[in-house]
C-alpha cells in the first residue's frame, strides 16, 4: 500500500494496544480535540494517508478511520 503514497516520508506505526497511527509527510495526524487519529488496521491508515496525499493536505474531520 505504501507504493500509493507519493511522499515516502509518510509512515504507519503500530501502538502496543494494537491500533495504528500515521504520519503524513512527517506530521502526526490529530483529531480536533487534540487526540491522535487512530486506525484499526495498517491498511486503513495507509488508505487515509493516500487520501491526504491526493488532497495535498491532511484531511481534517473527526471520524476515526477503520472503525465501525
C-alpha positions in Angstrom: 0.0 0.0 0.0 2.8 2.4 0.7 3.6 2.5 -3.0 0.5 4.6 -3.5 2.0 7.3 -1.3 3.8 10.0 -3.4 5.9 11.2 -0.4 7.7 8.3 1.1 8.2 10.2 4.4 4.7 9.1 5.3 4.7 6.3 7.8 2.4 4.0 9.7 3.2 2.7 13.2 1.6 0.2 15.5 0.8 1.0 19.1 1.3 -1.5 21.9 -2.6 -1.7 22.2 -2.7 -3.0 18.6 -4.1 0.2 16.9 -2.2 2.1 14.3 -1.3 5.8 13.7 0.0 7.5 10.7 2.5 10.3 10.0 1.8 12.2 6.8 4.9 13.9 5.4 6.4 13.6 8.9 3.3 15.2 10.6 1.2 13.5 13.2 -2.5 13.3 12.4 -4.7 14.6 15.1 -8.4 15.0 15.7 -9.9 18.4 16.5 -9.8 17.7 20.3 -6.0 17.1 20.1 -6.1 13.3 20.3 -4.1 11.3 17.7 -6.1 9.8 15.0 -6.0 6.0 15.3 -6.8 3.3 12.8 -8.0 -0.4 13.3 -5.7 -1.7 10.6 -2.4 -0.8 8.8 -4.4 -0.8 5.5 -6.9 1.8 6.8 -4.0 4.1 7.9 -2.3 3.8 4.5 -5.6 4.4 2.7 -6.1 7.6 4.8 -2.5 8.7 4.0 -3.1 8.1 0.3 -6.2 10.3 0.5 -4.2 13.1 2.2 -1.5 12.8 -0.4 -4.1 13.1 -3.2 -5.6 16.2 -1.5 -2.2 17.7 -0.8 -3.0 18.2 2.8 -4.1 16.4 6.0 -7.8 15.7 5.7 -9.5 17.2 8.7 -12.6 15.5 10.0 -13.3 13.8 13.3 -14.3 10.4 12.1 -11.9 7.6 13.2 -11.0 5.7 10.1 -11.1 2.0 10.1 -13.7 1.8 12.9 -17.3 0.7 12.6 
